[in-house]
Amino acid sequence: MSRIGMTLRRAVLAAGALATMVVLLAPTVADTPVIARKQWKAHAAIEQRVPPIKQGKFADRTVVAENRLPARKSAVYLTVHHTGSPARPNVATEQKVLSLQKLVQGGYWIAKKQIFLGDIPYHFYISTQGQVAEGRELKFAAYSNTVYATPIEQHITVVLEGNFEEQMPNAAQLAALTDLLYALARAHHVSLKNIGYHRKVAQTTCPGKHMIAQMPMILEALRKRGLT
């Protein structure tokens, strides 16, 4: 079992809630515990909007709509993001992921641009509690407001809760991220050189300077586990 899995097991056993642990840890990526979409009560992905949302510039606002979810291609890259918003440690991971899904499916704003997505833009979400939740289903390509230098359909994306321009990712998040990247790299045959972060492939500050500073240590830990 991974370090994050062992930590969760000890915490739940200490609370005397073995049944809760079994439900929480049932879905996994290799040995990495993942809270499945069914567990956080995800709405169905909007694979194709009928009728489609009209896109374009209207007066002083721009509408962008993911009217059809594109298929993901074979993974070549693993890419780390941050949510860019303050962490909410007192909110359950399941509630945070569901709130994110409701936000993006209903249309969220960036300045005067309103963006409607078919589902959460990232494939995995790591909360400030260090828990991993399933995001966008892996059969669909990720989404980004930025233009990737490499085809986004070849990326599996992971987002961590927090604004890492202003705060540090915590130890539980870093441990969960390392475990998840290792499991994904092994499962999808992604080489170590193709494990990176958003700013490496697009014009953005994401995932924040404090997360970027941790990436060399994460990559070294992955190398020591045998990734090449």
N, C-alpha and C positions, 0 to 999 in steps of 0.2 A: 504494500500500500504506500502511496506517496506521502510526503511530509504533511501536506495540507489535509489529506484523508485521515492520517493518524491524529492530527490536532483536533479535527472535528469529532472523531470517535471518542477521544478522551473527554472533550467538553460535554458531549451528550451523555456519556456514561456517568460522568460526575453529577449530572442533573437527574440521573435515574430515568432517562427517556430513551431506552433502546429502540422502542417501536418507531419513534420519530426519526431516529438515525437511519433506520432501514428504509423508510420512505424517502428521506432526503438523498441518500447515497445510491439509490438503486440504479439510475441511469449514469453511465460513465463514458468518458473517452479514454480508452485503455483503463488505467487505474485512477484516473482523475474524476472525482465526484462532480456531477453536473446536475443542476436543477432543470429538469426537462420542461418543455413548453406546457405540457399537460399539467404539471405541478404548479406552475405559476399562473395557470388558467388563461393562457394565451388565446386571443381571438384568432380566427383563421387568417392566414395571409391573404391579402387581396391580390391574387395572381393576375387578374385582369379586371380592370374597372369597367363596368357596364352601367350607364354610358361612361365613356372616358371624360376626364376633366379637361376642359379647354385650356391649353397652355399658351403663354405669350405675355406681352406687356399690355397692361390695361391701366390707362391713366398713369398713376405714379407707382403702381405695383406690378410685380412680375410673378407669374404663376408657373411653377414647375411641377409636373406630375409624373410619378412613376406608374403609368397606366397599365404596364405589363411588367411582371417580374422576369428578368432575363435569367437564363440558365447559367449556372456556374460551370466553368471548364475545369479540367484537371488542375489541381493546386500546384503552383510553382512557388508561391510566396506566402509567408505568414506575416501579417502587418498589425502593429500595435497602435491603438488610438487612446485618447482619454475623452471623457464626456465634456470636459471644459466647464463643468458646473460644480459648485461646492458639494462635497460628500455629505451624505445624510446617514450617519451611523445608527440613528435610532429608528430608521425605517427598514422594515424587512426587505430582503433582497427581492422576493417574489413581487412585492408591491411596487418596488422601484422599476422592475423590468416591465410590468404590466402598464404602469403609468407612462413609461417611455413609448411603448407600443401605441397606446391610445393617442399620445401626442403626435407621433409622426403619421399615423394613419388619418388623423383628423385635420392635418395641415398645420405645420409650425412655421414660425417667422424667423428669417434672418434679414435684419434691416427691413427693406421694402419688398423682399422676396418671400412668397409663401410657397412652401414645398409640401406636397402630398406624397407619401410613400406607401408602398404596399405592405411593408412590415418594418420592423427594427432594422436599421442599416447594417448592423454588425452581426457576425455569426455567433460570437460569445461575449458575455458581459461578466466582468469581475467586480463585485461590489466591495465597498470599503470593509465589509466583514470578512473578505477573503473567500467568499463563496462564488462559484462559477455557475452561471445560468446560460441555458441555450437561448440564442437569439434567433436571427434569421436562419431558416433551414438551410443546410449545406447544399441542397440541390439548386438553390438560387444564388446568383451573384450578389456580392456585397454592393452597397450604395455609398457614394461620397459626394459631398458638395464641391469637392475639388476634382481636378483632372489628374489622374494618375499618369506617371511616365511609362508605366507598364500596364498591360490590360487588366482592368479591375476584376474581370471574370476569372483571372488566374490567382486571385488573392483570397485567402481565408483571413478574416479580420477579427480582432479581439479588442474590446474597449474596456478600459478600467474607469471606475467611477471616481471623479475628482477633477480638479483643475490643477494640473501639475506644473503650470507656470507659477502658481502661487503656493502650492503645498506639496509635500512629499508623499509619494505612494507609501503605504505602510507595509510592514514586514509580511503580514498575511497576504496582501495583494501580490507582492513580489514572489512569494513562495507559490501561490496559486498560478500566477502567470508562468513561472518557470516550468512547473509541472504540466500545465496545459500546452505550452509551446512544444515541450518534449513529446508529449503524447500525439499531438497533431503532426509534428514533423515525422515521427515514426509511422503513423497511420497513412500519411499522404506522401511519404517519400520526398519531403522538402529538405533541401540541403541547408546547412548552417549559414552559408553566405546569403541565403535568400530569406532569412528571418530578420525583419527590420521594423521600422516604425513609419508613421504617416509622413513625417517631414522629409524622409529620404526619397519619397516618390511623388511628392506634390508640394506646391507652394503654400505652406502652412506652418504654424508653430506647434501643431499637434504632434506628439502627445505631451508637450510641455517640457521645459528645460530640465526639471527635476526627474522626470521619467527617462528622458534621453540620457541623462547622466548615469542611470542605472543599467542601461542596455549592455554596455561592454561586460559588466559583471554577470548579467544573465546569460549572455552568449558564451562566456567562459565556463559557466556552470553547465550549460548544455554540451559544450565540447567535452568536458570532463565526464559527462554521462555517456559519451560515445558518439554524439552527432558529428558528422563531417560535412 
